[in-house]
Amino acid sequence: DSADRQNFGVYLSTIFAFLPDERLNVDRLSLDAGFRWDNYPDIDDAWSPRLALIGHPWKGASWKAIYGSAFRVPNFFESFDVALGDIKPETVTTYELVLEQDIRKNYRVTLGGFFNQIDDWIAFDFTTGAGRYRNFEGAEVKGLEVGLEAYGSEGWTDGIRARARDSYQATKDL
């Protein structure tokens, strides 16, 4: 069997800067706002906003409060079985708090916490005799992340970087 799907999307983003600090050469507060609009012929249009409020309380430090949403349409394999009816797109809403601090000239540590709400989760249902893909209620994911970055001798401008990150997450199937 073969199938085609055509879709298109548009992404727009802008940054609003507040409270410039000439001494530190940063904006003490900024808002990064964007959205994505996707159009598929077989599902409703999808709007996916993203907002990030970013602050710089002192030299080399930043905090970020981030909100976003996204979706995933069922792929052809998941939506192939016509007996399933309509499988809805999977959606996720994300919330994140991040603290970053430069250490010395070439290092940065990061600490973050996140919460993700997944709705209409698409997964294989083993409980039916035939086994089929379907939408489940969803899941919640909570987690913490720590990281260390090292970058080249000229700071962020020479392009050489190394990153190490570790995260702990707990996922609850709803």
C-alpha positions as CSV (number, residue, x, y, z in Angstrom):
1,D,0.0,0.0,0.0
2,S,1.1,3.6,-0.5
3,A,-0.1,6.9,0.9
4,D,0.9,10.5,0.6
5,R,0.5,13.4,3.1
6,Q,1.3,17.0,2.4
7,N,1.6,19.5,5.2
8,F,3.1,22.9,5.8
9,G,3.9,25.0,8.8
10,V,5.0,28.5,9.8
11,Y,7.2,29.4,12.8
12,L,7.5,33.0,14.0
13,S,9.6,34.1,16.9
14,T,10.7,37.4,18.5
15,I,12.6,38.7,21.5
16,F,11.4,41.6,23.6
17,A,14.3,43.1,25.7
18,F,13.7,45.0,29.0
19,L,15.9,46.6,31.5
20,P,19.2,47.0,29.5
21,D,22.3,47.0,31.7
22,E,25.2,48.7,29.8
23,R,27.7,47.8,32.5
24,L,27.1,44.0,32.1
25,N,26.3,44.3,28.4
26,V,23.0,42.3,28.8
27,D,19.3,42.9,29.1
28,R,18.3,42.2,32.7
29,L,15.0,40.8,31.5
30,S,13.8,39.5,28.1
31,L,10.8,37.6,26.8
32,D,11.3,35.2,23.9
33,A,7.9,34.5,22.3
34,G,7.1,32.3,19.4
35,F,4.5,30.1,17.9
36,R,4.3,27.4,15.2
37,W,1.2,26.8,13.1
38,D,0.9,23.5,11.3
39,N,-1.6,22.5,8.6
40,Y,-2.4,18.9,7.8
41,P,-5.2,17.9,5.4
42,D,-6.6,15.2,7.7
43,I,-6.5,16.9,11.1
44,D,-7.4,20.2,12.6
45,D,-4.8,23.0,12.3
46,A,-2.3,23.0,15.3
47,W,-1.0,26.0,17.1
48,S,2.1,25.5,19.3
49,P,3.1,28.5,21.4
50,R,6.4,28.9,23.2
51,L,7.4,31.5,25.8
52,A,10.6,32.0,27.7
53,L,11.1,34.7,30.3
54,I,14.8,35.1,30.8
55,G,16.6,37.1,33.5
56,H,20.2,38.0,34.2
57,P,20.4,38.9,38.0
58,W,24.2,39.3,38.0
59,K,27.2,38.8,35.8
60,G,27.4,35.3,34.3
61,A,24.1,34.2,35.7
62,S,20.7,33.6,34.1
63,W,17.4,32.1,35.0
64,K,14.7,31.0,32.6
65,A,11.0,30.2,33.0
66,I,9.9,28.4,29.9
67,Y,6.5,27.3,28.6
68,G,5.8,25.5,25.4
69,S,3.4,23.1,23.6
70,A,3.9,20.8,20.7
71,F,2.1,17.9,18.9
72,R,2.9,14.8,16.9
73,V,0.5,13.5,14.2
74,P,0.2,9.7,13.9
75,N,2.5,8.3,11.4
76,F,1.2,6.2,8.5
77,F,2.0,2.9,10.4
78,E,0.1,4.1,13.5
79,S,-2.9,5.3,11.4
80,F,-2.9,2.4,8.9
81,D,-5.6,0.3,10.6
82,V,-8.9,1.7,9.4
83,A,-10.7,-0.3,12.2
84,L,-9.2,2.1,14.7
85,G,-11.2,5.1,13.5
86,D,-9.5,8.5,14.0
87,I,-6.3,8.6,16.0
88,K,-5.8,12.1,17.3
89,P,-2.5,13.9,17.4
90,E,-0.4,13.4,20.5
91,T,0.2,16.7,22.4
92,V,2.7,17.8,25.0
93,T,2.7,20.9,27.3
94,T,6.0,21.7,28.9
95,Y,7.0,23.8,31.9
96,E,10.7,24.4,32.8
97,L,12.8,26.4,35.2
98,V,16.5,26.7,34.5
99,L,19.4,28.4,36.4
100,E,22.7,28.9,34.7
101,Q,26.0,30.2,36.2
102,D,29.3,30.8,34.5
103,I,32.3,29.5,36.5
104,R,35.6,31.1,35.8
105,K,36.1,32.0,32.2
106,N,35.2,28.8,30.3
107,Y,32.7,26.8,32.3
108,R,29.0,27.0,33.0
109,V,26.8,24.9,35.3
110,T,23.1,24.4,34.8
111,L,20.4,23.2,37.1
112,G,16.8,22.7,35.8
113,G,13.5,21.3,36.7
114,F,10.7,20.3,34.3
115,F,7.2,19.1,34.1
116,N,5.6,17.7,30.9
117,Q,1.9,16.9,30.4
118,I,1.4,14.4,27.5
119,D,-2.2,14.0,26.2
120,D,-3.7,11.6,23.7
121,W,-0.5,9.6,23.9
122,I,-0.2,7.3,20.9
123,A,1.0,3.8,21.8
124,F,0.4,0.1,20.9
125,D,-2.4,-1.5,22.9
126,F,-1.3,-5.0,23.8
127,T,-4.5,-5.6,25.8
128,T,-6.7,-6.3,22.7
129,G,-6.4,-9.6,21.0
130,A,-5.3,-8.1,17.6
131,G,-3.2,-5.4,19.2
132,R,-3.6,-1.9,17.7
133,Y,-2.3,1.6,18.0
134,R,-4.6,4.0,19.8
135,N,-4.7,7.1,21.9
136,F,-4.2,6.6,25.6
137,E,-5.1,9.3,28.2
138,G,-1.5,10.4,28.6
139,A,1.4,10.7,30.9
140,E,3.1,13.2,33.3
141,V,6.8,13.6,33.4
142,K,8.6,15.4,36.2
143,G,12.4,15.7,36.3
144,L,15.6,17.5,37.3
145,E,18.6,18.1,35.2
146,V,22.2,19.1,36.0
147,G,24.9,20.0,33.5
148,L,28.4,21.3,33.0
149,E,29.6,22.9,29.9
150,A,33.2,23.8,28.9
151,Y,34.0,26.0,26.0
152,G,37.1,27.2,24.1
153,S,39.6,29.7,25.2
154,E,37.9,32.6,23.4
155,G,34.6,31.9,25.2
156,W,31.5,31.2,23.2
157,T,32.9,32.6,20.0
158,D,35.4,30.0,18.9
159,G,32.9,27.2,18.6
160,I,34.6,24.5,20.6
161,R,32.4,23.1,23.4
162,A,32.0,20.0,25.6
163,R,28.8,19.2,27.5
164,A,27.9,16.7,30.2
165,R,24.4,16.4,31.5
166,D,22.5,14.1,33.7
167,S,18.8,14.0,34.5
168,Y,16.4,12.2,36.7
169,Q,12.8,11.9,35.6
170,A,9.7,10.1,36.9
171,T,7.0,9.3,34.5
172,K,3.4,8.6,35.5
173,D,1.2,6.7,33.0
174,L,-2.3,8.2,33.4
